[in-house]
Amino acid sequence: MVIKALLVGIIMFFAKFFDWGYFNVQLRPIMLGPIVGLALGDLREGVLMGAAIETVFLGTFSVGGSVPSDIASAAIFGTAFGILLGKGTSAAVALSVPIGLLANLLFNFIAGFIFNFVVAFEDRAVADHKDKLFTFWHIFAMLFYPTVFGVMAFVVMMIGVQPVQHFMNALPPYINNALTAMSAALPALGMAILTNSMWDKSILPFFFIGFILAAYLKLQTMPIAVLGAAVAVYYVYNDFQHRKEIKALKASGVGSKSDKGENGEMEDFLS
C-alpha cells in the first residue's frame, strides 16, 4: 500500500505542478484517470473512471483565482478510491464531487494565506533590486503548492482507504442505490453546465440530432463524436473560405464604400 500511496502522491504533485507551476496547464480527469489506473495496476478501470469523472466536470473550469472545484484532486482521488475499493465507476463519480470541494479548501488556504506572504516577499525583493531573492521565492511558491498536495495525497491514501471502505460497506442498500443513481445523473449535470455556458440558438439542431443518434439510433459515443468532428471541420472550412472570399473582394476594390451601386450593397451583405 505504501508504494501505491506514493505513486498517487507523485501523480498529484505533477498534476498540480503542471497546473499552477511550470506549464500552467490543467490536466483533466480524462488524462489523470488512466495515469492513476496505470499506477494502480488497472488501466481499463482508470480509463473508464477518468472518462466518467470528466463528464461530471465538463462545464467546470478555473477563471483566474476563482476555482469552483479542485478537478485534479477529484479525478485522482475518485479514480484511486474507485479502483482500490473495487466499487467501480459509480463510487468513483460519487466520491469525486465531495473530494473536489474539500480539496478546494486546501487550495484556498494556500493561495489566501501562504502565497500572500510570498507575494509580499517578492515585492520587497523587487523593490530592493534583489533578483536572486525574487527567483528564490518564485521557485519556492512553484514547488511548495504541488508538494503540499502530493504529501496530502500520500497521507490520505495511506490512512483513508480502509475507513472509506468500511463506511461504504456499512451503508444500507438504499443508500448505495441512491449513490448509483446520483453517479448516473451527475454526468448529465456536467453536460448541462457545459451546454449552458456555450449555448447558442444556432446549435439547437445539432443538439437534437445528437440526442436522436444516441437515444433512438443507439449509436455509441465514438461514432457520434466522429460525426460531430466531421461537421465541425466542414463548418470551419466553409467559414474560412467565406472569409477568404471577402478578403479577396476587399483587396480587389470591389464593394468599396465609395461605390454607391450594387458593389457597395454586396460588401454590406458579405460583411
DABELWO-V890552 format. One record per run of one state. SS is the DSSP state (2 for helix, 1 for strand, 0 for the rest). FROM is the first residue (numbers start at 1). TO is the last residue. If there is no record, write none. Layout:
{{SS;FROM;TO} {SS;FROM;TO}}
This chain:
{{0;1;1} {2;2;20} {0;21;28} {2;29;39} {0;40;42} {2;43;56} {0;57;62} {1;63;63} {0;64;65} {1;66;66} {0;67;70} {2;71;85} {0;86;87} {2;88;127} {0;128;130} {2;131;170} {0;171;172} {2;173;198} {0;199;200} {2;201;215} {0;216;220} {2;221;252} {0;253;261} {2;262;270} {0;271;271}}
